Each structure stands twice: as structure tokens, then as C-alpha cells.
């Protein structure tokens, strides 16, 4: 791990200092059962209530499941509770330790290690499911990481991957219009990618991890070696609608979420 590329070094610095999702509970002591309970309640009840069903936390009982980029282990714990045999990896040692601790608190079993998504330390066809949420758009060789996922999946296995959506309201309004145009970031010579690197992830440091976005077509092309690929769009909050929010019905909001949401959810079968 000593020869990390600059982008990976920044990513590891980012999530060492600011574990993904940690900012959503300031009331309880970090690492306690109450803290993790609060984090889960926010993630699955407020921020992304669609996630349990779309990601299929209860759909893989008895399957061997690898999460690439386990972060604080929030999603991996859900899969383990659903009966999957879980392995979690992360580029960041602190993330691996947090996930290991979280599994122990919940009396769940799993395997955890520090490694790179672009070079997985597993023999071919080791897993029934590979899951990765919000990770591969931070690694320099996203296509290479997807080839590694394909390699370690068994024939007929499933990959569940979330990438940021170029066609989202968040990208075009927040990044391009509000910050790039109205905030004059483009005039200062910053690209959309550079703006995202500075503002997309919660940060109390200056790590500025690499951030990429993909159109549906670009995402589809990343998975051409899989036999079946479906792409769903999710993740929109009412706060993002701003002054339009009071005029948007719940049915319209659901429709918008599935068209201009921030997440592309790729389900790919080997």
C-alpha cells in the first residue's frame, strides 16, 4: 500500500479523517451502539428510504457477499442481518477497523481486510455477490475495478454498484449552475470535476478526493462484459427542490427521484 497513487492517497486521507456518514450523528459517542443505531436510522429512514428494497439487503441469505469499500459497515451489517456471509474491504485502515468493531457489537460474523478495489486479493469466482456503493467513482481506474469484480464473481453472480449520475438535478443545478456558473468557479478555471472534488463529500480536511460522474450510457458501457445489466436512478431529497418543493406531490416526487436522482444503481449479472 506504500505506492498509492495520489488520488488514492487523498481518498484514504479523506475517509480516515471523516468516515463516510459519520457527520449524521453528533449526539452520541462515536463507535457506541447508540451512535450506530442513529446513523442507521438517518441513512435508511430519512436520507435514502428506498435503499433497503433496491439494494436487496434481505435477498442474499446464504450467499457469499463482498463489499468493496465498506466504509463504516452500515450496508454490510444489513446484508449480514439478512443472512449473507460477508467480507468487507476498504482502502482505509480506519474504515476496516470501524466495520470490524460494528460487526462485533452486533454479534455478527464477517471477514475484513485493507486492500485496493483495482487489485482484489481473491481467487477468481470467489463470491456470489459483489456490492459497492459510492466507491468506484472515487478510484482512478473504475473500469479496472469493475473487471476485478467480474473476475471474483462466480458464474451467474450479481454485482450491485452505485455510481454518481451525470444526469441528476444535483449535478446540473448544484455543481454546474450554482457553483460553476453563478459562483464563477468556471471563470476561475475550475472544471466540474474539480468543483465536485472540493464539495461533494463531507469534509473537515483538505483531502479533495477524486470524484467522477457517469451518464446512463457511460455506466452501461462499463459493464459490457456482464450478461445482463439494468440501471435504476434513485436518491433525491425534497430539500434539493428548494422553492418548488411545496408544489411537488408525493407521486411526482417519486417520479422525479427515479429520473433525476443522484445515484445510478447498476445491477449486473455475470
C-alpha positions in Angstrom: 0.0 0.0 0.0 3.0 2.3 0.2 2.9 3.1 -3.5 -0.6 4.6 -3.6 -1.4 6.9 -6.5 -2.1 10.5 -5.4 -5.9 10.1 -5.9 -6.0 7.1 -3.7 -3.8 8.8 -1.1 -6.3 11.7 -1.0 -9.2 9.3 -0.7 -7.7 7.4 2.2 -6.9 10.7 3.9 -10.5 11.9 3.4 -12.2 8.8 4.9 -9.6 8.4 7.7 -10.4 11.9 8.9 -14.1 11.9 8.0 -15.6 8.3 7.9 -18.4 8.3 5.4 -21.7 9.1 7.1 -20.2 9.9 10.5 -21.4 13.5 10.4 -25.1 12.4 10.7 -24.9 11.9 14.4 -23.3 14.3 16.8 -25.3 13.4 19.9 -23.8 10.0 20.8 -20.2 8.9 21.4 -18.6 7.7 18.2 -18.5 3.9 18.0 -21.2 3.2 20.5 -24.2 1.1 19.8 -26.4 4.2 20.2 -24.2 6.0 17.7 -24.6 3.3 15.0 -28.3 3.0 15.7 -28.7 6.7 15.0 -26.6 6.5 11.8 -28.7 3.7 10.5 -32.0 5.5 11.3 -30.9 8.5 9.4 -29.5 6.6 6.4 -32.4 4.2 5.9 -35.4 6.2 7.2 -34.6 9.8 6.2 -31.8 10.1 3.6 -32.5 7.0 1.4 -35.7 5.1 2.4 -35.6 3.4 -0.9 -32.3 1.7 -0.2 -33.4 -1.4 1.7 -35.6 -2.7 -1.1 -33.5 -1.5 -4.1 -30.2 -2.8 -2.7 -31.9 -6.0 -1.6 -30.4 -6.3 1.9 -32.6 -9.4 2.6 -32.2 -11.0 -0.8 -28.9 -12.8 -0.4 -29.3 -15.2 2.5 -26.7 -17.9 2.3 -24.7 -16.1 -0.4 -21.1 -15.2 -0.1 -21.0 -11.4 -0.4 -18.1 -9.0 -0.9 -18.5 -5.3 -0.2 -15.8 -3.2 -2.0 -15.3 0.0 0.1 -17.2 -1.0 3.3 -16.8 2.4 4.9 -18.3 2.3 8.4 -20.1 -1.0 7.6 -23.6 0.3 7.6 -24.8 -1.6 4.5 -22.6 -4.6 5.1 -24.3 -5.1 8.5 -27.7 -5.1 6.8 -26.6 -7.8 4.4 -25.2 -9.8 7.3 -28.5 -9.5 9.2 -30.2 -10.7 6.0 -28.2 -13.9 6.2 -25.3 -13.3 3.7 -21.8 -14.4 4.5 -20.0 -11.1 4.4 -16.5 -9.9 3.5 -15.7 -6.2 3.7 -12.6 -4.5 2.2 -11.6 -0.9 2.1 -8.6 1.2 1.1 -8.7 2.9 4.5 -7.5 1.0 7.6 -9.7 3.0 9.9 -12.8 2.0 7.9 -11.9 -1.6 8.2 -11.4 -1.3 12.0 -14.8 0.5 12.4 -16.6 -2.2 10.4 -14.9 -5.0 12.4 -15.9 -3.2 15.6 -19.5 -2.7 14.4 -19.9 -6.4 13.5 -18.6 -7.4 16.9 -21.1 -5.0 18.6 -23.9 -6.7 16.7 -22.5 -10.2 17.3 -22.3 -10.7 13.5 -19.5 -12.6 11.7 -17.5 -11.4 8.8 -14.1 -11.1 7.2 -12.4 -7.7 6.7 -9.2 -6.5 5.2 -7.4 -3.4 3.8 -6.9 -3.6 0.0 -7.4 -1.9 -3.3 -10.5 -2.2 -5.4 -8.4 -2.3 -8.5 -6.5 -5.4 -7.4 -8.6 -7.7 -5.3 -6.7 -10.3 -3.3 -9.2 -13.1 -4.0 -9.1 -16.1 -6.4 -11.4 -16.0 -9.4 -15.1 -16.9 -8.8 -14.9 -16.4 -5.0 -18.3 -14.6 -4.4 -21.9 -14.9 -5.3 -22.5 -11.1 -4.8 -20.2 -8.1 -5.0 -21.7 -4.8 -3.7 -20.1 -1.4 -3.8 -22.0 1.8 -3.0 -20.4 5.2 -3.8 -16.9 3.9 -4.1 -15.8 3.2 -7.7 -16.3 6.8 -8.8 -13.5 7.7 -6.4 -10.9 5.3 -7.8 -8.7 6.3 -10.8 -9.3 3.1 -12.8 -13.0 2.5 -12.4 -13.1 0.2 -15.4 -10.3 -1.9 -13.9 -12.1 -2.2 -10.6 -15.2 -3.5 -12.5 -13.1 -6.1 -14.3 -11.9 -7.2 -10.9 -15.5 -7.5 -9.7 -16.3 -9.6 -12.7 -13.3 -11.8 -12.1 -14.1 -12.6 -8.5 -17.8 -13.2 -9.2 -19.0 -16.8 -9.7 -20.9 -17.5 -13.0 -24.4 -16.2 -12.5 -23.3 -14.0 -9.7 -24.6 -10.4 -9.1 -22.8 -7.1 -8.9 -24.7 -4.2 -7.3 -22.8 -0.9 -7.9 -23.7 2.7 -7.2 -22.1 5.5 -9.3 -22.9 9.2 -9.3 -25.4 10.3 -12.0 -24.3 12.9 -14.5 -28.0 13.4 -15.4 -29.0 14.3 -11.9 -30.5 17.5 -10.5 -27.6 17.7 -8.0 -25.0 17.7 -10.8 -26.6 20.2 -13.1 -28.1 22.6 -10.5 -25.6 22.4 -7.6 -22.4 21.7 -9.4 -22.8 23.2 -12.9 -25.3 26.1 -12.4 -25.0 27.3 -8.8 -21.3 26.7 -8.2 -19.8 26.6 -11.7 -21.8 29.4 -13.4 -23.3 31.6 -10.7 -20.5 31.0 -8.3 -18.0 31.8 -11.1 -16.0 28.6 -10.4 -15.7 28.0 -14.1 -14.3 31.5 -14.7 -11.6 30.7 -12.1 -10.6 27.8 -14.3 -12.1 25.0 -12.2 -13.7 22.1 -14.0 -16.9 20.4 -12.8 -14.7 17.5 -11.6 -12.6 19.9 -9.5 -15.6 21.5 -8.0 -17.0 18.1 -7.1 -13.7 17.1 -5.5 -14.0 20.1 -3.2 -17.7 20.0 -2.2 -19.4 16.6 -2.8 -18.1 14.6 0.2 -18.5 15.9 3.7 -15.0 17.0 4.8 -13.2 18.7 7.7 -9.9 18.3 5.9 -8.4 19.4 2.5 -8.1 15.9 1.1 -10.2 16.6 -2.0 -10.8 13.0 -3.2 -11.3 12.2 -6.9 -15.0 12.4 -7.8 -16.4 11.2 -11.2 -20.0 11.2 -12.6 -21.4 8.9 -15.3 -24.4 9.1 -17.7 -26.6 6.1 -18.0 -24.9 5.2 -21.3 -21.4 5.5 -19.9 -22.4 3.3 -17.0 -23.8 0.8 -19.3 -20.6 0.7 -21.3 -18.6 0.0 -18.1 -20.5 -3.3 -17.7 -20.5 -4.6 -21.3 -18.7 -7.8 -20.2 -21.7 -8.8 -18.0 -24.5 -10.9 -19.4 -27.4 -8.8 -18.1 -27.4 -5.2 -16.9 -30.1 -3.0 -15.5 -29.8 0.6 -14.3 -32.1 2.4 -11.9 -31.9 6.0 -10.8 -32.5 6.9 -7.2 -31.7 9.4 -4.4 -33.3 12.8 -4.4 -34.3 14.9 -1.3 -37.1 17.4 -1.1 -34.5 20.0 0.1 -32.9 19.8 -3.4 -36.2 21.0 -5.0 -35.9 24.3 -3.0 -38.7 26.7 -3.7 -40.5 24.1 -5.9 -40.9 21.6 -3.0 -44.3 22.8 -1.7 -45.8 22.3 -5.2 -44.5 18.8 -5.8 -46.8 16.0 -4.9 -45.5 12.7 -3.5 -46.2 10.8 -6.7 -44.4 13.5 -8.7 -41.5 13.5 -6.3 -41.2 9.7 -6.7 -41.2 10.1 -10.4 -38.5 12.8 -10.3 -36.4 10.7 -7.9 -36.3 7.9 -10.5 -35.4 10.3 -13.3 -33.0 12.9 -11.9 -31.7 11.3 -8.7 -28.1 11.5 -7.8 -27.4 7.7 -7.8 -27.2 5.2 -10.7 -27.8 1.8 -9.3 -26.3 -0.8 -11.6 -27.4 -4.5 -11.2 -25.2 -6.7 -13.4 -25.3 -10.5 -13.8 -22.1 -12.4 -14.8 
